[in-house]
């Protein structure tokens, strides 16, 4: 280990809460060792995320060489799904503590998206709502930075700049990576009944 | 405006200006930030479900910031003010003078903190069109464009609740309480706008990517 401070931004969140989008953004800077493959393809499974195995078995971090100054990693909670027989819960607390033990300056981002949309999307893709499984362990994360999908879409660079992230960020990549508003397809107008009362 | 870059002395009073596009959750967050016992906020919202925005304690200052005086901040150390952009004052729609209020507060020795509420833009748009007949979101976005602000996310509050309020207290350096917030979580105002969508083109690709390597098709 060198004497320079090494930063790592660990992002986690419910399935479908924008994990891939945030990963693209935070992996885009040339001085960040992140999920490079995802910056070149629209979608890549989390099984190919460079730190994937270590989220499941954090002790493996001790065997890993760290030559860069800035790192980024991401996982969803849970990972996989019952319907495919590969559902797993990343060991978030142990993962963070191991990184701290290795001398990293660790920031943890927690992704957020409208909970109604999350529920519908999870039920469609994974046949069950999985957000509660992330909520069960969020108290394990001290001082998270919340990364909100809706704020990102509306305020983009201005929003990301407000987050005080320690790793370098390529702000030009933000709008480039927001190709579609993924919430739009779920939203319909609501017409209140004339009889509706507060 | 660069208020956030100035070191805040512990003795300095604070004015949290919570603002957002119309229908983004202004009343909700005005209530939440007024809950802490050390905060002087929008008291009448504690008793009533809805109060017109021009009856908010700071309402007159959004139009006449020069009328704000030292006495305005006599009753405490932490103040919460709220206004939407645009807002109605005495029946007239106008853009509140948030920047001027913040400057005036600073001149009076009170540290202003500006926090912008965000709600899903699709929902915000349909709500504005239904309630006011037009989408005013662009007016707000244009107004906030050059301001140094923090962000408050409507959806994150309903998902993470107390944990999100703790976070807001931390980033805003403003007292918040978890006590009583349950009263505001029971009704998720977004729910009525959200409907299932049919199969999305990426669904099958993601499902494929979730299979064990041995069962996955070669790319």
Contacts between the chains, C-beta under 8 A, distances in Angstrom:
chain1	res1	chain2	res2	distance
A	43	B	202	6.2
A	43	B	205	6.0
A	43	B	206	6.9
A	43	B	209	7.4
A	44	B	209	7.4
A	45	B	206	7.4
A	45	B	209	2.9
A	45	B	210	6.6
A	46	B	209	7.7
A	47	B	209	7.0
A	47	B	210	7.9
A	47	B	213	7.4
A	80	B	210	5.1
A	81	B	210	5.9
A	84	B	207	7.0
A	84	B	210	4.9
A	84	B	211	5.4
A	84	B	212	7.8
A	85	B	212	7.5
A	86	B	210	6.2
A	86	B	211	7.1
A	86	B	212	5.7
A	110	B	160	7.4
A	112	B	153	6.5
A	112	B	155	6.2
A	112	B	156	4.1
A	112	B	159	5.5
A	112	B	160	6.6
A	112	B	164	7.9
A	113	B	155	6.4
A	113	B	159	7.6
A	114	B	120	5.8
A	114	B	155	4.4
A	114	B	158	7.8
A	114	B	159	7.8
A	114	B	190	5.6
A	114	B	194	6.7
A	115	B	155	7.0
A	115	B	158	5.8
A	115	B	159	4.6
A	115	B	188	7.1
A	116	B	188	6.9
A	116	B	190	5.8
A	116	B	191	5.3
A	116	B	194	3.9
A	117	B	194	5.7
A	118	B	159	7.6
A	120	B	194	6.8
A	120	B	195	7.9
A	120	B	196	5.1
A	120	B	197	7.3
A	124	B	196	7.1
A	124	B	197	7.7
A	124	B	199	7.2
A	124	B	200	7.6
A	124	B	203	6.6
A	125	B	203	5.4
A	125	B	206	6.2
A	125	B	207	6.6
A	131	B	159	7.5
A	135	B	159	8.0
A	135	B	160	7.8
A	138	B	160	6.9
A	138	B	163	5.8
A	139	B	163	7.3
A	143	B	167	7.8
A	143	B	170	6.8
A	144	B	163	7.5
A	144	B	167	6.8
A	145	B	167	7.6
A	146	B	153	6.9
A	146	B	156	5.1
A	146	B	160	6.9
A	146	B	164	6.2
A	146	B	167	5.5
A	148	B	118	6.9
A	148	B	151	7.5
A	148	B	153	3.9
A	148	B	155	6.5
A	148	B	156	4.9
A	149	B	155	7.6
A	150	B	118	5.6
A	150	B	119	6.7
A	150	B	120	4.7
A	150	B	121	7.1
A	150	B	153	6.2
A	150	B	154	7.3
A	150	B	155	5.2
A	151	B	118	4.3
A	151	B	151	5.1
A	151	B	153	5.0
A	153	B	121	6.5
A	154	B	118	5.6
A	154	B	121	5.2
A	154	B	141	7.3
A	155	B	116	7.9
A	155	B	118	6.9
A	155	B	151	6.6
A	158	B	145	7.9
A	159	B	118	8.0
A	159	B	151	5.8
A	162	B	149	7.1
A	162	B	150	6.0
A	162	B	151	5.7
A	181	B	121	7.4
A	181	B	122	7.0
A	183	B	120	5.5
A	183	B	122	5.8
A	184	B	122	5.2
A	185	B	197	4.3
A	185	B	200	7.4
A	186	B	194	5.1
A	186	B	195	6.2
A	186	B	196	7.5
A	186	B	197	5.5
A	187	B	120	7.0
A	187	B	122	4.0
A	187	B	123	5.8
A	187	B	126	6.8
A	187	B	193	5.3
A	187	B	194	6.4
A	187	B	195	7.7
A	188	B	126	7.9
A	188	B	193	6.5
A	188	B	194	7.9
A	188	B	195	5.0
A	189	B	126	4.7
A	189	B	129	7.8
A	189	B	130	6.8
A	189	B	193	7.5
A	190	B	126	7.0
A	190	B	127	7.9
A	190	B	130	7.3
A	190	B	192	4.6
A	190	B	193	5.2
A	191	B	130	7.6
A	198	B	49	5.4
A	198	B	50	7.6
